Amino acid sequence: MRAKARETLFKILFSSQFVRPVDKSFKNGMYKAGELNEDDVKYCDRILSLIEKHSTEISEVIDNKSMAFPETRIFPADKSILFIAVAEILYCDDVPDKVAVSEAANIASRYSSEKSASFISGILSSVIAGKG
């Protein structure tokens, strides 16, 4: 169960849209506040590294799949959630696609607007469909 880890990742990515770069002490403080275990921290570091390495590609994927408006205009909370889930779908064979979508929708339900969960699920379903 990586729900706490994904929620912590969301908070880190969300904050990174306003304050760059996210320094190590902030990230470690978020890990501590989220009460993450060692495996969760490794998972978070792996996802953050993948997002950093593939941010341009992930942005392009989101932009191509979002019919409503470009990735640059997506609400920051939704964008953070999408980056995590797209990274999992495209680069993490150990995370089932359905889990990535479900967890993303759960985070959106807690931290974003009423329509965000279905918006995010739609984009992610399109990403999965285009993957194969």
N, CA, C and O of each residue as an XYZ file, in Angstrom:
528
protein
N       0.839     -1.180      0.000
C       0.000      0.000      0.000
C       0.884      1.242      0.000
O       1.610      1.510      0.957
N       0.804      1.983     -1.082
C       1.630      3.184     -1.212
C       0.801      4.459     -1.169
O       1.252      5.503     -1.640
N      -0.385      4.391     -0.621
C      -1.270      5.560     -0.611
C      -0.612      6.755      0.083
O      -0.667      7.876     -0.422
N       0.014      6.512      1.251
C       0.680      7.604      1.969
C       1.842      8.157      1.154
O       2.075      9.365      1.128
N       2.566      7.266      0.491
C       3.704      7.698     -0.322
C       3.229      8.552     -1.499
O       3.831      9.583     -1.800
N       2.156      8.129     -2.160
C       1.633      8.907     -3.290
C       1.113     10.267     -2.818
O       1.306     11.276     -3.496
N       0.465     10.292     -1.678
C      -0.030     11.553     -1.144
C       1.130     12.494     -0.820
O       1.049     13.696     -1.074
N       2.196     11.950     -0.267
C       3.384     12.754      0.024
C       4.016     13.253     -1.268
O       4.421     14.411     -1.358
N       4.101     12.380     -2.269
C       4.614     12.794     -3.577
C       3.783     13.936     -4.148
O       4.318     14.917     -4.664
N       2.474     13.788     -4.045
C       1.584     14.841     -4.534
C       1.924     16.174     -3.872
O       2.031     17.194     -4.554
N       2.091     16.176     -2.578
C       2.383     17.410     -1.851
C       3.722     18.008     -2.280
O       3.846     19.226     -2.407
N       4.713     17.165     -2.501
C       6.030     17.632     -2.941
C       5.932     18.234     -4.343
O       6.444     19.325     -4.594
N       5.268     17.515     -5.252
C       5.146     18.016     -6.623
C       4.306     19.289     -6.686
O       4.627     20.222     -7.423
N       3.239     19.315     -5.911
C       2.396     20.508     -5.885
C       3.213     21.712     -5.440
O       3.156     22.766     -6.073
N       3.961     21.570     -4.374
C       4.759     22.693     -3.876
C       5.851     23.087     -4.868
O       6.223     24.257     -4.947
N       6.366     22.115     -5.627
C       7.439     22.410     -6.580
C       6.977     23.301     -7.725
O       7.803     23.886     -8.425
N       5.673     23.409     -7.923
C       5.162     24.279     -8.977
C       5.211     25.748     -8.560
O       5.053     26.644     -9.390
N       5.431     25.982     -7.278
C       5.462     27.344     -6.765
C       6.831     27.755     -6.236
O       7.183     28.935     -6.273
N       7.604     26.789     -5.746
C       8.937     27.054     -5.217
C       9.891     26.034     -5.828
O       9.769     24.831     -5.596
N      10.829     26.530     -6.602
C      11.800     25.638     -7.244
C      13.200     26.051     -6.842
O      13.442     27.240     -6.633
N      14.099     25.151     -6.730
C      13.869     23.716     -6.667
C      13.409     23.306     -5.269
O      13.572     24.046     -4.299
N      12.842     22.129     -5.194
C      12.476     21.578     -3.890
C      13.769     21.047     -3.284
O      14.405     20.149     -3.836
N      14.146     21.611     -2.151
C      15.414     21.175     -1.564
C      15.243     19.888     -0.768
O      14.137     19.481     -0.413
N      16.379     19.275     -0.509
C      16.401     17.965      0.152
C      15.780     18.016      1.547
O      15.093     17.079      1.953
N      16.013     19.084      2.269
C      15.471     19.161      3.629
C      13.939     19.243      3.611
O      13.274     18.675      4.478
N      13.386     19.952      2.621
C      11.922     20.000      2.501
C      11.375     18.620      2.188
O      10.420     18.162      2.815
N      11.985     17.966      1.219
C      11.553     16.623      0.815
C      11.633     15.660      2.000
O      10.691     14.908      2.251
N      12.736     15.677      2.718
C      12.882     14.792      3.868
C      11.881     15.127      4.971
O      11.378     14.234      5.654
N      11.597     16.413      5.139
C      10.583     16.830      6.105
C       9.211     16.308      5.722
O       8.433     15.907      6.588
N       8.908     16.308      4.434
C       7.625     15.778      3.954
C       7.557     14.270      4.182
O       6.507     13.740      4.547
N       8.670     13.587      3.968
C       8.701     12.138      4.214
C       8.425     11.843      5.688
O       7.675     10.930      6.031
N       9.055     12.644      6.542
C       8.862     12.457      7.985
C       7.419     12.781      8.385
O       6.797     12.033      9.140
N       6.897     13.889      7.881
C       5.517     14.287      8.207
C       4.511     13.243      7.717
O       3.483     13.013      8.353
N       4.819     12.615      6.579
C       3.946     11.580      6.035
C       4.122     10.230      6.706
O       3.418      9.270      6.392
N       5.066     10.167      7.631
C       5.360      8.934      8.363
C       5.656      7.771      7.413
O       5.140      6.665      7.575
N       6.504      8.055      6.413
C       6.835      7.043      5.413
C       7.910      6.099      5.930
O       8.844      6.509      6.619
N       7.757      4.829      5.583
C       8.793      3.858      5.926
C       9.881      3.875      4.847
O       9.777      4.606      3.862
N      10.894      3.084      5.041
C      12.037      3.084      4.127
C      11.631      2.733      2.696
O      12.114      3.355      1.749
N      10.754      1.747      2.527
C      10.295      1.370      1.184
C       9.525      2.499      0.513
O       9.675      2.734     -0.686
N       8.699      3.198      1.290
C       7.952      4.327      0.750
C       8.889      5.446      0.301
O       8.676      6.059     -0.745
N       9.917      5.708      1.089
C      10.887      6.745      0.730
C      11.608      6.365     -0.568
O      11.801      7.210     -1.442
N      12.002      5.107     -0.692
C      12.654      4.651     -1.927
C      11.724      4.813     -3.122
O      12.146      5.254     -4.191
N      10.458      4.453     -2.935
C       9.471      4.604     -3.999
C       9.339      6.083     -4.391
O       9.373      6.414     -5.576
N       9.191      6.960     -3.409
C       9.057      8.394     -3.685
C      10.275      8.930     -4.426
O      10.140      9.657     -5.410
N      11.456      8.571     -3.955
C      12.680      9.034     -4.619
C      12.749      8.526     -6.057
O      13.190      9.244     -6.954
N      12.312      7.288     -6.272
C      12.322      6.718     -7.629
C      11.361      7.489     -8.529
O      11.722      7.848     -9.650
N      10.145      7.746     -8.057
C       9.164      8.463     -8.873
C       9.633      9.891     -9.138
O       9.527     10.372    -10.266
N      10.145     10.570     -8.127
C      10.652     11.933     -8.328
C      11.781     11.952     -9.352
O      11.853     12.857    -10.184
N      12.652     10.964     -9.293
C      13.740     10.864    -10.259
C      13.209     10.629    -11.677
O      13.685     11.240    -12.634
N      12.227      9.748    -11.801
C      11.623      9.486    -13.117
C      10.942     10.737    -13.670
O      11.053     11.036    -14.859
N      10.245     11.454    -12.814
C       9.575     12.678    -13.249
C      10.599     13.716    -13.691
O      10.411     14.386    -14.706
N      11.671     13.847    -12.935
C      12.715     14.797    -13.303
C      13.345     14.412    -14.645
O      13.553     15.265    -15.508
N      13.640     13.153    -14.807
C      14.293     12.659    -16.020
C      13.385     12.764    -17.244
O      13.858     13.068    -18.339
N      12.094     12.517    -17.070
C      11.164     12.441    -18.197
C      10.106     13.551    -18.189
O       9.042     13.389    -18.786
N      10.383     14.663    -17.526
C       9.346     15.694    -17.367
C       8.831     16.225    -18.700
O       7.632     16.463    -18.845
N       9.708     16.413    -19.666
C       9.274     16.918    -20.967
C       8.347     15.916    -21.648
O       7.301     16.289    -22.177
N       8.734     14.654    -21.631
C       7.906     13.611    -22.249
C       6.560     13.478    -21.529
O       5.520     13.355    -22.176
N       6.577     13.502    -20.206
C       5.328     13.393    -19.436
C       4.420     14.582    -19.748
O       3.214     14.411    -19.923
N       4.989     15.775    -19.818
C       4.207     16.967    -20.175
C       3.569     16.819    -21.546
O       2.404     17.168    -21.737
N       4.331     16.303    -22.494
C       3.814     16.118    -23.852
C       2.688     15.084    -23.878
O       1.689     15.270    -24.573
N       2.845     14.010    -23.132
C       1.804     12.984    -23.067
C       0.516     13.583    -22.499
O      -0.565     13.387    -23.056
N       0.636     14.307    -21.399
C      -0.538     14.929    -20.778
C      -1.168     15.934    -21.746
O      -2.388     15.977    -21.903
N      -0.336     16.727    -22.381
C      -0.823     17.725    -23.331
C      -1.573     17.073    -24.491
O      -2.620     17.564    -24.913
N      -1.036     15.971    -25.002
C      -1.667     15.272    -26.122
C      -2.973     14.591    -25.729
O      -3.875     14.464    -26.557
N      -3.086     14.157    -24.496
C      -4.278     13.421    -24.055
C      -5.355     14.323    -23.482
O      -6.515     13.919    -23.390
N      -4.996     15.522    -23.099
C      -5.971     16.462    -22.541
C      -6.630     17.228    -23.681
O      -6.019     18.094    -24.307
N      -7.865     16.894    -23.928
C      -8.581     17.543    -25.023
C      -9.098     18.931    -24.618
O      -9.306     19.788    -25.477
N      -9.301     19.147    -23.347
C      -9.920     20.382    -22.873
C      -8.994     21.591    -23.029
O      -9.414     22.634    -23.532
N      -7.742     21.455    -22.602
C      -6.807     22.560    -22.668
C      -5.390     22.043    -22.479
O      -5.200     20.919    -22.013
N      -4.377     22.858    -22.840
C      -2.988     22.398    -22.754
C      -2.542     22.119    -21.320
O      -3.092     22.656    -20.359
N      -1.546     21.276    -21.210
C      -0.991     20.871    -19.904
C      -0.607     22.077    -19.069
O      -0.756     22.047    -17.847
N      -0.120     23.127    -19.689
C       0.306     24.320    -18.948
C      -0.853     25.039    -18.275
O      -0.632     25.863    -17.388
N      -2.097     24.742    -18.683
C      -3.255     25.396    -18.089
C      -4.033     24.485    -17.132
O      -5.063     24.881    -16.586
N      -3.538     23.285    -16.942
C      -4.205     22.364    -16.014
C      -3.968     22.848    -14.587
O      -2.869     23.281    -14.240
N      -5.010     22.770    -13.768
C      -4.944     23.151    -12.362
C      -3.721     22.489    -11.718
O      -3.514     21.291    -11.910
N      -2.901     23.236    -10.953
C      -1.662     22.685    -10.393
C      -1.843     21.378     -9.602
O      -0.988     20.495     -9.679
N      -2.917     21.244     -8.861
C      -3.123     19.994     -8.116
C      -3.325     18.829     -9.085
O      -2.752     17.756     -8.894
N      -4.135     19.036    -10.118
C      -4.390     17.984    -11.098
C      -3.110     17.634    -11.856
O      -2.839     16.465    -12.128
N      -2.342     18.640    -12.185
C      -1.075     18.425    -12.897
C      -0.124     17.571    -12.057
O       0.528     16.668    -12.580
N      -0.048     17.853    -10.770
C       0.820     17.080     -9.877
C       0.389     15.613     -9.837
O       1.217     14.705     -9.909
N      -0.902     15.406     -9.722
C      -1.449     14.042     -9.680
C      -1.171     13.324    -10.989
O      -0.767     12.161    -10.986
N      -1.384     14.005    -12.105
C      -1.144     13.398    -13.416
C       0.322     13.025    -13.614
O       0.621     11.967    -14.167
N       1.228     13.874    -13.174
C       2.652     13.560    -13.337
C       3.017     12.266    -12.609
O       3.750     11.437    -13.147
N       2.514     12.094    -11.400
C       2.800     10.871    -10.646
C       2.244      9.653    -11.381
O       2.960      8.676    -11.604
N       0.972      9.713    -11.753
C       0.318      8.561    -12.377
C       0.906      8.241    -13.751
O       1.099      7.069    -14.076
N       1.193      9.256    -14.561
C       1.778      9.000    -15.883
C       3.168      8.385    -15.731
O       3.531      7.481    -16.483
N       3.941      8.866    -14.772
C       5.261      8.263    -14.523
C       5.108      6.792    -14.142
O       5.862      5.945    -14.621
N       4.143      6.491    -13.291
C       3.915      5.092    -12.899
C       3.490      4.253    -14.107
O       4.002      3.153    -14.313
N       2.563      4.768    -14.894
C       2.045      4.014    -16.036
C       3.134      3.759    -17.080
O       3.243      2.650    -17.604
N       3.925      4.763    -17.379
C       4.908      4.627    -18.448
C       6.226      3.987    -18.022
O       6.881      3.336    -18.835
N       6.625      4.159    -16.772
C       7.986      3.772    -16.389
C       8.095      2.786    -15.230
O       9.205      2.399    -14.866
N       6.977      2.368    -14.642
C       7.036      1.480    -13.477
C       6.257      0.188    -13.756
O       5.037      0.140    -13.598
N       6.969     -0.835    -14.165
C       6.322     -2.112    -14.454
C       5.731     -2.766    -13.211
O       4.852     -3.621    -13.315
N       6.210     -2.366    -12.042
C       5.717     -2.974    -10.800
C       4.448     -2.312    -10.271
O       3.920     -2.732     -9.241
N       3.949     -1.279    -10.962
C       2.705     -0.615    -10.560
C       1.648     -0.912    -11.632
O       1.773     -0.448    -12.766
N       0.616     -1.678    -11.282
C      -0.443     -1.945    -12.265
C      -1.120     -0.643    -12.689
O      -1.350      0.243    -11.867
N      -1.432     -0.539    -13.970
C      -2.064      0.671    -14.496
C      -3.340      1.021    -13.739
O      -3.586      2.190    -13.445
N      -4.151      0.015    -13.424
C      -5.411      0.259    -12.712
C      -5.157      0.875    -11.337
O      -5.931      1.716    -10.881
N      -4.096      0.466    -10.688
C      -3.747      1.019     -9.377
C      -3.343      2.486     -9.522
O      -3.751      3.327     -8.721
N      -2.548      2.789    -10.541
C      -2.128      4.179    -10.769
C      -3.343      5.075    -10.989
O      -3.403      6.178    -10.446
N      -4.309      4.614    -11.779
C      -5.515      5.403    -12.061
C      -6.356      5.556    -10.802
O      -6.806      6.656    -10.483
N      -6.566      4.472    -10.097
C      -7.393      4.494     -8.892
C      -6.797      5.411     -7.821
O      -7.510      6.210     -7.215
N      -5.501      5.293     -7.595
C      -4.843      6.136     -6.593
C      -4.876      7.608     -7.000
O      -5.054      8.485     -6.156
N      -4.704      7.874     -8.287
C      -4.759      9.253     -8.771
C      -6.156      9.843     -8.541
O      -6.290     10.983     -8.095
N      -7.174      9.067     -8.846
C      -8.554      9.536     -8.633
C      -8.829      9.775     -7.152
O      -9.511     10.734     -6.792
N      -8.303      8.910     -6.300
C      -8.484      9.088     -4.851
C      -7.838     10.375     -4.356
O      -8.430     11.106     -3.562
N      -6.635     10.650     -4.818
C      -5.948     11.878     -4.413
C      -6.707     13.095     -4.936
O      -6.860     14.089     -4.226
N      -7.177     13.015     -6.175
C      -7.934     14.122     -6.757
C      -9.208     14.383     -5.968
O      -9.592     15.534     -5.762
N      -9.854     13.328     -5.533
C     -11.089     13.476     -4.748
C     -10.830     14.203     -3.439
O     -11.696     14.924     -2.942
N      -9.652     14.017     -2.886
C      -9.320     14.643     -1.601
C      -8.781     16.060     -1.734
O      -9.044     16.908     -0.881
N      -8.022     16.323     -2.807
C      -7.272     17.575     -2.867
C      -7.640     18.514     -4.014
O      -7.076     19.604     -4.112
N      -8.554     18.125     -4.866
C      -8.827     18.962     -6.023
C     -10.320     19.250     -6.156
O     -11.074     19.079     -5.198
N     -10.741     19.679     -7.325
C     -12.131     20.063     -7.540
C     -13.043     18.847     -7.722
O     -12.566     17.719     -7.849
N     -14.334     19.083     -7.734
C     -15.322     18.010     -7.870
C     -15.119     17.186     -9.135
O     -15.275     15.965     -9.113
N     -14.778     17.837    -10.222
C     -14.674     17.165    -11.520
C     -13.291     16.584    -11.799
O     -13.100     15.901    -12.804
N     -12.346     16.844    -10.935
C     -10.959     16.453    -11.197
C     -10.749     14.947    -11.295
O      -9.996     14.486    -12.153
N     -11.397     14.179    -10.437
C     -11.184     12.728    -10.460
C     -11.561     12.137    -11.815
O     -10.822     11.311    -12.351
N     -12.687     12.540    -12.370
C     -13.092     11.994    -13.670
C     -12.221     12.552    -14.791
O     -11.906     11.835    -15.741
N     -11.826     13.825    -14.695
C     -10.919     14.423    -15.684
C      -9.597     13.661    -15.719
O      -9.108     13.300    -16.789
N      -9.026     13.421    -14.548
C      -7.749     12.715    -14.431
C      -7.890     11.271    -14.901
O      -7.035     10.773    -15.634
N      -8.950     10.601    -14.491
C      -9.171      9.206    -14.910
C      -9.280      9.112    -16.427
O      -8.763      8.172    -17.031
N      -9.951     10.082    -17.045
C     -10.082     10.084    -18.502
C      -8.751     10.230    -19.206
O      -8.470      9.508    -20.162
N      -7.930     11.152    -18.744
C      -6.607     11.334    -19.350
C      -5.765     10.078    -19.167
O      -5.116      9.618    -20.106
N      -5.777      9.527    -17.958
C      -4.959      8.341    -17.689
C      -5.433      7.128    -18.489
O      -4.611      6.334    -18.946
N      -6.727      6.977    -18.660
C      -7.244      5.883    -19.482
C      -6.765      6.020    -20.916
O      -6.448      5.026    -21.569
N      -6.712      7.240    -21.400
C      -6.205      7.494    -22.744
C      -4.705      7.193    -22.846
O      -4.238      6.676    -23.861
N      -3.963      7.519    -21.795
C      -2.526      7.200    -21.763
C      -2.324      5.696    -21.832
O      -1.470      5.210    -22.573
N      -3.116      4.959    -21.054
C      -2.998      3.502    -21.029
C      -3.361      2.918    -22.400
O      -2.666      2.036    -22.906
N      -4.445      3.411    -22.995
C      -4.879      2.920    -24.301
C      -3.815      3.153    -25.369
O      -3.647      2.329    -26.267
N      -3.100      4.266    -25.276
C      -2.065      4.587    -26.248
C      -0.736      3.899    -26.003
O       0.168      3.948    -26.836
N      -0.630      3.259    -24.853
C       0.620      2.604    -24.453
C       0.872      1.309    -25.235
O       2.004      0.982    -25.590
N      -0.208      0.596    -25.486
C      -0.082     -0.734    -26.089
C       0.008     -0.685    -27.528
O       0.118     -1.727    -28.175
